[in-house]
Structures are given as structure tokens and as C-alpha cells.
């Protein structure tokens, strides 16, 4: 999908909202995404954290099967909904991350969040990077609007 320049959102404000880092609060990293159900084709909206690592954006999750991941595997076009300081609906494409080096780099940053003050993940035990590398979904978010692609 190629995007046109006529967007109904403030590109600068959206870029600032997407520029999260390890010290960013929960609210800044919390978005909604709308996927299409893998079997039904119906829209499914969920709340999820996104991650900004190395100038790119990602979705991941605990090392268990995830419906959103199955949906994006079947239908890679989806919408990212910014909902806190900036409200915008951003069309995007999900690109599975298979490269072991990239997975290690990104998932290391994601797992490290459990040690960030104020971001403590609500888990019963400390998460291990090895588990995430073996079983966690990892999707790169590629925004359709080319103005948003540079991190």
C-alpha cells in the first residue's frame, strides 16, 4: 500500500508519540490495534504495548500463542490506534521478524522493560530472554504513511 500525503493528523505530533524509549511511561507505549480475524475476517481491536527499537516499531508478547499474532499472520494489514496524548488511526503492515540477530536485539530491549522503574510488568515470575527468543511473536510495524517510517 502506498500512502498519499493528505492525512488528517498532525505528522509531527504523531512522530513524537511514536518516539518512545525505555524511560517512556506505560501510557506512551500503550496503543490499540485492529486486526482482521484469521477465520472470520471480522475486525478485532485489542490494547497492546508497542516498542521502538533501533528506529523501527514492533509488537511482541509473552512467549505464548497470541490471537493478534495469528490474525496478523493471516491478514498482515492492520490499524494502529494512538490513543493517549495524540489520537490517530495509522494504517500499517505487519512484517514477521525472523532474523535471529534482529529478534535478539529487539526482544532483549523488550524483556529489559521488566526492570524499568514504573514499568514493572505484571508477571508472577521474572521473564527469561531465552523463552522470549524461542516462543514470543515479533512483528515489525511498517506504517503505510512513508512520513512515519523514519524512527
Protein Blocks (a to p, Z undefined) as FASTA:
>chain_A
ZZdfbdcbdfklmmmmmmgcfklcfklmpccdddddfklopacddddddddeehiacddd
ddbddfklmmmmmmmcccdddfklbgcdddddddddfblklmmmmmmmmmmmmmpghiac
cdfbdcdfklmmmmpccdddddfblmlmpZZ
